[in-house]
Amino acid sequence: MFTLLPTNQFDKDLKKRSFKNERLIDDFLTLLEKNGALGIERKYHPHKLSGNYKDSWKAHIKPDLLIIWFEIINDNEILLLRAGSHSDLF
């Protein structure tokens, strides 16, 4: 079990978008909290990133909605970094 730690930017990202499918986000975050990145279903296409987000993970909640996070394995914590579309985040 992991502890989810949303950053201020993650909270701002969620507020900025009017997420029609808030339940999808909640369901994904519940999976992430229970299992970490390795327990995320393949339908979300989880994968590690490079560049500015090196060693962070990204998953597609919907085709136009991504969540980026960083796992701190030793502390069982997940830092929620960003949420938004590809054009918002990259």
C-alpha positions, 0 to 999 in steps of 0.5 A, spaced: 500 500 500 502 506 498 501 513 500 499 518 495 502 525 495 499 530 490 503 536 489 500 543 489 501 543 481 497 536 481 491 539 485 491 546 480 491 541 474 485 538 476 482 544 478 483 547 471 480 542 467 473 540 468 473 533 469 467 529 467 470 523 469 472 524 476 470 517 477 475 514 472 481 518 476 478 516 483 478 509 480 485 509 477 488 513 483 485 507 488 489 502 483 495 506 484 495 507 491 494 499 492 499 497 487 504 502 485 506 502 478 507 495 477 499 493 479 496 498 473 492 495 468 495 495 461 489 498 458 492 505 462 499 504 458 503 505 464 510 507 462 516 510 465 518 517 462 525 520 460 527 528 460 524 532 465 520 527 468 526 522 468 524 516 472 517 518 473 511 514 470 505 516 466 498 513 464 493 514 460 486 515 464 483 517 457 486 518 450 486 526 452 487 525 460 494 523 463 497 522 470 504 523 471 507 520 478 513 519 481 514 513 486 518 513 492 519 505 493 523 505 500 517 510 503 511 507 499 509 514 497 507 516 490 508 523 489 502 525 484 506 530 479 501 532 473 494 531 470 492 533 463 492 532 456 499 531 452 499 538 450 498 541 457 504 537 459 509 536 454 
